[in-house]
Amino acid sequence: MPTTTSLIKPVPNSNRGMVVLALTLAVFFAASTAPTPLYGIYQHEWSFSPVMLTLVFAVYSFSLLVALLTMGALSDHVGRKPAILLSLVLVGVSMVIFAQAQGLADLLWARSSQRIATGTATSAVGAAMLDLDRENGTLINTLSPLLGMAAGIFGAGEYATRYPLAIQNVFWALLIVFIALACGVAAIRESGHRRPGVLESLKPKVRVAAHIRGAYARMAPMNVAVWALGAFYLSLGPSVIIMATGLPSLGGRAVCLNMLSSAVVIWFIRRWQPSAMERMAGLALILGMLALISAVYFSSATLILAASIAGGIGFGAGFIGSLRSVMSLSAPHERGGLLSAIYVMNYIAFSLPAIAAGQLAKHIGLASTTYIYSCAIIILSLSALWASKGTKRKDS
């Protein structure tokens, strides 16, 4: 029976394994945002209403939550590699469905299978990186999704602008990349250990060890705030930006700038204490939301860009601060389940507020919805700042 100490030591070839795992996580998230700039083309070709786009978003988020609740701790029992390889097979299937889609039903099926795969991969890949290196694993767990999402939305958007009649090639290209990643994952060493209870682990539940629950609750306001902001930028954000500025090209670029700002700030503050990260995040989110309100009110492209940068700084600092505040408390056999629980919270915050905002926009308009949504994030940020006072003394 391996000891706890032996479980957290890096395995041989850990650098190579970390690179493969980081690329795998990044590409999963690139694939998750790649369809976003293509929705306009799908909507024009298949003549479905904006309300149906909300349905696609809901199915996308619901499928991910199901995967996180059921498959999130799978790698704690069967090992990291089998769970990751399973997720790569599932996402490969979703890429084929996307590439051959002929209507909205195909899009819904593709999104469902993609999110089940992504939910399985998120916890398994994340836990594997933490097995190799707890500190750098946490850093890469936050950087890879952001860089991947930025690359996915920018790359697919630029390709669709140039080749709108061949957008299926986006998914064939991603399929080839996923096949290559599967070969890479198969070649690296297993970092986890098999444990009994596989069937029990598939029962839907959130797994947070008793000694971590207090920290998990304290980081909740910040985590909800940053993911609600991310949902806004990826759903209504481009439409709001176009409405405010009249510049169609600015929508996707502002979203990309938001994500890149997140990645940059994570790198620069990676050695800070979690409570300091969360305080920086709270202030940046408040400034970003005030800038967004002003940008919509004054129809200012400059303020839109300022809001995207400030919001991105808030997202990045809040994401890594929240993650680090709880992951440092977990034992190796708790990591898959804990990451799953964190992402359950993330994607509830990522889905429900955005869906509600989409419905609200139909009745009161995009501008008023933006004001209300921004004020809600400001309130959550203030709550997070208050909660961070309780952890400041513990950090020092």
Order of alpha helices (4+ residues) and beta strands (2+ residues): alpha-alpha-alpha-alpha-alpha-alpha-alpha-alpha-alpha-alpha-alpha-alpha-alpha-alpha-alpha-alpha-alpha-alpha
